[in-house]
Amino acid sequence: MKVAFLGNSEFSQIVLEKLLTSKHLVVCVVSNVDKQTGRGRKILTSPFKQFVKSKNLPLLEFKSVSKEGEEAIRHFHPDVLVTASFGQILKDNILNLAPYGVVNVHASLLPKYRGSAPINYAIINGEATTGITIMKTELSLDTGDIMLQKSLDILDDETAGELTIRLAHLGGEALLEALDKMEEDSILFTPQDDNLATMYRRLDKDMSYINFNKSMLEIKNFCRGLNPWPISRVKYKGADFLVYKVDCVNSFECDINYKAGDIASCSSKSGLIVKCRDGFVRLSKIQAPGGKILDDTAFLNGKRLELGVNLMQGEEINAR
C-alpha cells in the first residue's frame, strides 16, 4: 500500500522506521511547522524531521494540515494515511482523502485513555498493563472503530519516556499487521464502547506539583508518569525543585509527628525523605533551579535543606 505518514515525535519516528522495513511504500511524510524556541527564538528542526530527511522522504510541513495540506498530500496518491503521535485534529477533507481513510497508532487499549497523554496517565493511575490500538480515525477524538490491539506489561520502575519507546516498537509491529490485513480485505472493525471510555487533561507544568497527601505508591507513579515531561516538582521556600525519581521508604523511624509534605530527613547519608499520607517517600533524583540533575545524596553534599520545611507550601512549620 502507498502510505502518507503523519507524525512529529520520537514515538512517530520509531513507528515510521518499522514501516520503512515493510513492503508498504511511504510516499510522503507530514509534520508540524517548526516553532521558535529558546531565548534567541531560533527555529530548530525536530529529530523526527532530521530522520525523515536522512531517508530522503518527501516532507510536507503544515501548521494545519486540514486547512493547508489536502492538495499537497493528494499529489502523492496515497492509499491510506497513517497518524502516530501527530497531534493535529483532522477534518473530513483529510479523513476522506485516501481510499482506505486514516489509520491511527494510539498508545493505549482503547476506549481507555483517549486523548493526548495515554502513556503518562496509565502510569500515574498505577495500571499494570497497557498497549497499542490501531484504529480507524473519525472526527471525534479517539472514538473510531478498533482494527487491532496488542498489550504489554508496565514495568515497576518504568518512566513514561521508557514506556513510550517500548510502545512505539509494539505500535510499529501492530501497524504492519493491520495494513497487511487491510490490503487483504481481512480486517475486522470493532466499535468502541463509549461507556468504558476515559479521558484526562493535557499535561502541563501547573499539574506537576507533588501532592504528599497521596500514598507512597501514588506519588511514585505520579513522578514516573511525568518523566521526561513536564517532570514532577516541589516547592522549597518558594522555589521549584524538579523531582525525577521517587522511591517508597518502607522503614523509617522518627520521633517527630510530621505532616504530609514535611522534610523528615535531608542528609547526604539518608537522602531526602518526605512525609506522605501512609508513610515516607525519598526524592532520590532531584534538580535545584539552574542546577544539574543529581542523586539526592550527592545533591545534599553541596546544598543544605532544612528539616520541617513543607514542600507543598515551601514554608517552615516548626515541626521539630
N, C-alpha and C positions, 0 to 999 in steps of 0.2 A: 504493500500500500504506500501511496505517496502521503507523507505526513508534514504538516506545518506544526512546528513545536513552539509553544508559548511558555516562557519561564524567565526567572530572574536570579535565583538563589543557588546556594550550594546543593540543596535538595534537587533543584531543577537540573543542575549540571550532571549529577550522578545518574539521574533517570535518562537524560539525553545520551550520556556515554553508553549506557546499556542499549538504548535504541539504535545507536550507530553501529553496534556489532551485529545487528539483526538483518534479515532480508528486506526489511522495510526501508524506504528511501526518505530521508529528511530533505524536503525540497526548500525549506526556509525556516528561520528561527525568528521569533518575535519577542522583543523585550521592552522594558520601560526606557524612557529617556533618562540619561544620567542627570543627577542633581548636583548642584554646587554644595560642597562640604568644607568644613573647617573654617578657620579664621580668614584664610586667604580666598575663600569662596571658589576654590578650584574644582573643576569638573574631573572626576576620576572615573575611569572605565571599570566596571564591576568585574570581579574574577570570572563570573559566568560569561560575560561578553568576550573577555580575553580568550576563554576556552573556545567559544564559537568561532572567533576569528582565526584561532590556530588551526581549526579544522576546515577553514576556507568555506564555511557555510554562509549562504546569503543571510544577512542580518537586517531586520527591519525594526525600527525603534519608534514607538508612539507613546505620547502622553495618555491618549485614549484610543485604543485600537478600534473600538466600536465607532468612534466618530471619524477617525483618520485612516484606518488600515484596511478597509474592506477591499478596495480595488487592488492594492499592492499585494495582498495575500492571494486574491483570486487569480492574479497573473501567474502564480506557480501551479495552479490547477490541483490543489491537494485533494486527496480522497477523504481525509479526516484531519481535524485539528486536535492536538493533544495539549492540555494545560497541566503544568506541575508547579505549584507554588508561584503562580503568575501574579495574583493579587489584584487584577482588574475585573470588574463586573462586565460580563459580555451581554450585548443586546442581541435581538433577533437576527439582525443582518449578519452577524458573525456566527451565531449558533446555527444558521441555516446555509452558511456559505458552501460547505463541502457536502458531498453525498452522504457521508456517514456522520455528519454533525461534529460535535465537540465531545471529547472524552477527557475526563479529569482524573488525575492521580491524587487521591486525597489521603492524608496520613492519619486516618482513624478508621474504626469499624463503624461506619455509618449505620443508623442515624445518630449514634452518639458522637459528640464533639464536632458538630458543624462549626464553620467559621474559620477564622484566620490563625488560631493558635492551638490546634488539636493536640499536638505533641506535648506542649507545655502543660496544658490542663490535665491531660491524662496522668502525668507525673505528680502534679500538685494534688490531685484528688486521690493519689495512692492506688491507682489501677495496677493490677498485676499483669495484665495483657493489653496490647493494642494491636494495630495492624494497618493494612492498606486497603482502601476501597477504590476500585476502578468503576467510575460512574458516568452515566450519560448526563452532560451538563444541560440544564434548563435555566429559565430566567431567575427563579428563586435560588437563594444561596444554598448550595449543597443538598438540594432536595431531589435530584434526579434519580432515575432508576439505577439500581446496583447491577453491575455486569459481572464483577468478580471480587472476591475478598481473600486476603491472606493475613494470618495473625502471627504475632511473636510475643514472647515474654519480655517484660520490662525488668532489667537488672536492678538489684537493690540499691546500688550507689550511682546509677547511670544518670547523667545530666541530660537536659533537653537537647543540647548540641550533639552529644554522643548518640542518643537515640535517633535523632534526625538522620544521621549518616546510615545507621542500620536500616531504618525505614525506607530511605531513598533507594538503597540497593534492592530491598524487597519490592519496592514500587516499580523499579525497572523491570524486574522479572514478571511481576503481575501484568504490567502494561503489554509486554510482548505476548504473553499468553492471551490477553484479551484481544489484541489486534489480530493475532492468528485466527482466533475464533470468529471475529467479525468478518474476516476475509473468507472464511469457510462457511459463513452464514449459520454458525452453530452456537452463537452467543445467546444466553438467556438473560432477559431483563426482569429484575425483581423490584417492584415498587417498595419504597421505604415506608416504614410505619412511623408516621409523624408523632404518634403518641409516645414513642420511645426517644424522640429527638432531644438532644441537649445542645445548648449554645452558650458561649461565655464571651465576656467583653474582650476587646482588643488589649494586648499587652501594652503597658506604658510605665513610665518611671513612678508615677503617682501611686500605683498599686503595689509597689515593690518593697514597702517597709514591712519588716517582720513584726507580726503580732504575737507577742510572747504569752498572751492568754491562750494560745493554742497549745496542743500537746507536743511532746518532743518529736514524734514521727511526723506530725503535720508541718512543723517548722522545717524539719529536714527535707521533706518533699517539696515544700514551697521554694526553698533555696535551690534544689536540684532543677525544679521546673523553670526557674527564671535564669538559668545559666545556659547559654552565654549572653542572653539579653532579656530583660533590662538589668539583671543582677539584683538580688535581694540586698537590702540595706538597713542600717540602723542609724539612729540619731545619738551622737555623743556630744553633749554640751552644744547643741545647735548645728553641728557639722555632720554631713553624711559620710558614713563609713560603709564601703561595699563589702558584702559577705559572699564569698564564692563557694564556701563549703561549710556545712553544719553537721556535727556528729551528736548522736544521743549519748548522754552521760548516764551510765547505768549504776554507778556507785560514786556518790559524792556526799560528804557529810559536812555540815557546818552548824554553828551554834546560833546563828542569826536567822530571824524569820524574814527572809527576803520576799519581796513582791515580784510578780511576773515582770520581767524586763530588767531587773536589777543585776548589775555585775556582782557575781558571788566570788569570783576568783579571777585574778589578772596578773599572773606571774609567768616568767619565762620557763618555769618548770611545768606548771599545771596547765598553762594556756588560758584562753579567755572563756570563762564559764558563766552562763547567764541563767537565771531562774525562769522557768516557764510554768505552764499550768500543772503538769503532772511530774515535774522534776527539774532537770537541768539539761541544757544543751551547750555544746562547745562550738564557738565560732572559730573553726580551725584553719580557715584561709580567708584573709581579710586584706583590705586596702584602704589606707587613710587618704584624705583628699590630697591629690597631687603626688601620692606615693606609689610604691611598687606593690604588686600582689605578693603577699608573704604568708607563710605558715604563722599561726598565732604566736607560737613560742619565739620565733625569730622577730616578729613584729614587736613583741613585748620586751625584747632585749634592748630595743632602741627607743621605745616610747612608753611612757608611764601613764596608765589609766588608773582611775580611782574606783575602789570598791563602793558599792551602794549607788552608783550613778545609774539612772534608769534609761535604758537605750530606746524606749518608746517615746520618751519625753525629752531626754537629754538633760535632765535635772537631777541634782543630788537630793536624796530623800532621807539622808541621815539614818540609815538603817543599822548602822554599826552600834 
